[in-house]
Amino acid sequence: MNKSKMSDYWNMGTSIVLGAAFGIVLGALLQNVILWLCFGAGLGVVLGAITMQFKK
């Protein structure tokens, strides 16, 4: 069995989903889920785009 690095599983979809999940949790704590969901998903898009630029 091949060992895969974590970077093999990291892509745009993963970063958006993790950002949105983080936004939902933070929004639940701050009682404004929609705002923080959008903020988290946007942050996931930006982080995903940055990491895709450096991925070979």
N, C-alpha and C positions, 0 to 999 in steps of 0.2 A: 504494500500500500504506500502510495506517495504521500509525503508530508507536504501540506500546502501552507503557505504563509497566510496570515490574516489579510494581507493586502490583496490576495487573490480573490477574496470574497467582497472586498470593498468596491462599490460602484455608486453611481448617481442615485439609484433607487434606494439603496441601503442608507445613504446619508440623508435623503429626504424623509424616509420613514423614521429613522432615529431622531431627526430634528423635530418632526411632527409629534412623535411620542413625548419627547422632552417638553415641547410646547404645551401639550395636553396636561401633563403633570403639573407644570408650572402654572398654567391657567386655572387648574382646579384648586391649587393652593391660593391663588390671588383672586379667585372668583371672576375671571374674565377669560373663559376657555377659548372663544373664537379668536380674540386678538392674539393670544399667545400661541394658538395653533398655527395661525398664519405667519407669525414671527418665527416660530420654530421651523416650519417648512421652508420659509425663505432662507433661513440660516443654513438649513440642510442643503439647499440648492447651491448656495455660495460655497460652502465647504466641499461639496461634491465636485463642483467645477474646478476648484483650486487643486484638489487631490488628483483629478483626472489629467490635469496639465502636467503633473510630475510623474504620473504612472507610466511605465514603459510598456 
